[in-house]
Amino acid sequence: MKLKKLLGLAGFALASTLALAACSPESSSKSASSDETVVRVGVMSLSESEEARWDKIQEILDEKESGIKLEFTQFTDYSQPNKAVAEGEVDINAFQHYNFLNNWNKENNEDLVAIAETYIAPIRLYSGTENNKNKYTSVEQIPDGAEIAVPNDATNESRALYLLQSAGLIKLDVSGTELATVANISSNPKNLKITELDASQTAGSLPSVAAAVVNNTFVLEAGLDYQNALYKEQKDENSKQWYNIIAGKKDWESSDLADAINAIVDAYHTDEVKKVIEETSDGMDEPVW
């Protein structure tokens, strides 16, 4: 995998506004070999699972003698991959879900588009604990009047509330891409107490609550086993905004790279890549095509 890495001083902070590290633009279409088409892909720091799936995609492209070579630019600042596409420093990127792209477009007056859906990393509801053991083994066991902790930032709280609705614990009066808050709970048959905490604190609350929604970012460091979660986010109309995507410029279909990008999507959307995702992410990521 050919990889360039652009380092940002602020790590993964979404709100950081660091300047993009200097990178001389390269031709996206034809390389030194007239038969080779280079497509520049912007990504965040690649996990082993993500690197494995892109390696498989390149392998499929090579097997088909497509002449397409993937070149990766790795960012450490979430504010930069879309900017790099908009400014033509990379051709496409693969690091975000629909919700992030839509918000970025609004905030930056841009019109990048989703080219293809890839996977979702479902969030989960975890049982509260007692003596380091789960209090419950199913959602149905959560008692009346129980307390459930959810992240308190707007985006993650909304996602958590839709998760609780999907689990049958509450009902909301909003749907789809609308952000939900506790004020949107229209039905709460178990009279659950929804406690809003910083996303980094919901896992730590498990000894004192009946259950908590824990962002995937904090699952491993909290020592949680995601396979033993009470409930997992489902793939439906309310979770589609969290589907990860490949994104590019609005006019990508009329560009010189249109055929190459379509070939990349076709290679991504194969059973071979699906198998790689399922095996290397240990089930944390789920294909959605």
N, C-alpha and C positions, 0 to 999 in steps of 0.2 A: 504494500500500500504506500503510494507516494503521498507524503503528508508534510504540509507546512504548518507551523504553529505560531500563532500570533498571541503574545502574552499580554495580559491586562493586569495592572497592579491591584485592582480591586476584586480579583477572583470572580466569583459567580454572582455578585450583587446585581440584581436586575436593574436597579436605578442608577447604576454608575454611568458616567458619561465620559469615559476615557477615550482619547483619540486612538484610532486604529493604527496599529504598528505599521511602519512603512512596508509596502509590498509592491514591487514593480508589476504592473499589469502584464499578463501573458496572453498570447492569442488563444482564444477558446475553441477555435474551429480546427485548423490544420496545424500539426506540429511540424518538426523538421522533416518527418516522413509524410509525404503527401497523402498516404493511405491511412494515416492515424488521426482520429478526431479526439481532442482532449476536452473533457468537460470538467470544469472546476466546481467542486462541491464544498460549500461552507458547512462546518459542523462545530458543535461544542466538543470539549474534551471527550474523546471516544472511550466508552467502556469496552471491556473485552468482548462483550456480546455484540455491541454495535460494530466493532471492527470486524468481527467474524462474519456478520451479515453482509457488510460491504465487500469483504474479500470474496464471498460467495457470488455476489453480483458481478464483480469483475471476472471471476472464473466463468460464469455463464456467458458474459459478453465475449470473452476470449474463445470459448467453445463454439460460439456462433460465428466466429471470425468477423465480428462487427467492426473491428478497427477502432473501437471506442476505448479510451483510457481515462480512468477516473483520477483526478488530482484533487487532493483534499487540503483545505485550509482550516486549521483547528483554532477556534477562538476560546478565550476564557472569560468573555464578557458578553452576556446575553443581549446587550444593546447593539452588538456589531454585525452579526451574520446577515440580518435583513438590510442593514445599511450597505454592506458589501455587495449584495445582489443589486440593490437600487443604483449603486454607483458603478456597476459593471466589473467589480473586482473578483467576483465569483459568478458563476452562471446560475446555479441553483443552491438551495440550502436544505438541510434536513436536521432540524433541532427543536421544532416547536409544534404546538397544537393550534387548532383553528382559533381558539380564544385569544392566544397570545398574538397571532398574526393580525387578527381583526383590531385588537387594541393598538398594536404598533402602527398599523396603517392610519388609524384615526389620529394618534398622537403625532405622527410625522408627516401627515398629509401625503401619504404614498398609496399606491394601488397594487402592491404585490398580490399574487394569487396563489391558491393551493393548486398544485399540479396533480398530486396523487395522495391518497391516504395510505398510511403505513401500519401503525400499531397504536395501541393504547396501553398505558401503564396504570391499571386500575388501582384506585385507592381502596382502603378496607376499613371495616369496623372491627375493633378488637375488644375482646372481653376484658372487663375489670379483673383485677387479680387479688388474691388473698393467700398469704403465705407462699408467694411466688407461683401460685397455681391459678388457672383461669376459674372465675366464678361460674361462667356459663359456657355451654358448648353449642348453643343455637340462639338465634335472635328471639325465638318464641319464649325462651326462658327469662328474658329481661322482664322484671316485675313492674307492676304499676307504680308510678311515682319515682321511678329510677332516674338517676342523673347520667346524662351522656355528654361528654366533652367533645367540642368541635373547634377547629381553628377559627380565629376571630378576624382574619383579614378577609376582605370582601370576596375575592375569587375563591379561596379555599373553603370559606364558610358556605358559600353557595353550593359548591361541589359536594360538600359533606351533607348538606340538607337534602340535596337530590338523592344522595346515597341512602339516607335514612328513609326517604319516601319509597325508593325502589325496594328497600327491605321490608316495607309494609308497616313501619313504625309511626309515620306521620303522613299527612298530605299537604301539598303546597298549592297556593292559588296562582302560581306562575309556572311556566314550562319553557322548554327549548333553551334558547340562548339567554333568556332573562336571568339576571342575578337574583338569587333568593336570599332572604334574611329571615331571622326568627319571626319577624312580623308577618311573613308570608305563610306561616303555618296555619292552615285552615282547619285541620283536624289532628287531634292528638289524643287518641282513645285511651292510651295508657297514662295520660297526664305526666309525660316525661319532662324532666327539667333539663333544658338544653343550656349547657354552660359554655361560654365562649372563652377560649384561652389562646395565647400565642401558639402558633403551629408547632413550635419547638417544645411546648410544654404538655401537649395532649398525651403523649406517651407516658410522661412522668406522673400523670394524674390517675393512671390505671388502678393503683391500690385504693383510691378513694372514690371512684365512680363505678357505675355498672358497666360502662363501655365507653370507648373513645374512638373517634376517627383520627387516624395517624397518617400524615403525609408519608409517601414512600421515602422521601429524603431522610426521615428520622427513624425508619423501621429498623434498619440494621444496627445503628448505634444504640438503639434502645434494647437490643437483644430480643426483638419480637420475631416470631415465626409466622410469616405472612400466610403460610399454608394452613395455619390453625385459626385464621381470622373467622369471626362470626359471619361476616358477609362481605362480598366483593362487588365492586362497582360493575354493573352490567353494561353491555353494549346496546344502547338504545338511543332514541331521539334526544334524550336529555344529556347523555354522556358524549354525544358526537362532537360537541365543541372541544372535547379533550382528546380527540383523535390526533395523533401526530401526523405530520404531512411533509411532503416535499414541496417547496415553494419556489416561485420564480417571478420574473417580470410579467406584467399583464399581457404583453405581446409575444410571449415565448413561442407560441405556436407558429408564428410567422417568421421566426428567426432561423438563421442557418443551422442552429443546433436542435431544431424541433425533432427531427428524426432520431437523433442521438438520445435526446431526453426521453422520448417515447420508448426507445429501446431499453433505457435504464429502468423505466417504470415497469416495463414488461418483465425484465429480469428480476426486479424486486418482487413482483407479484407472482411468484412461482412457489410451488410446493417445497422446492429445495431451500429457499430462503425462509419460508414459514417454519420449516423444521429446525433450521439454525436458530431462529429467534426463540422458539419454544425450548430448545435444549440448552442454549447458552445463557439465556436470561433466567433459567430455572423457573419459568412461569410468571415472572414479574411483568414481562411485556407480552401482549397478545395481539397477533395480526388482526387487522380489521378489513382487509380487502376481500 
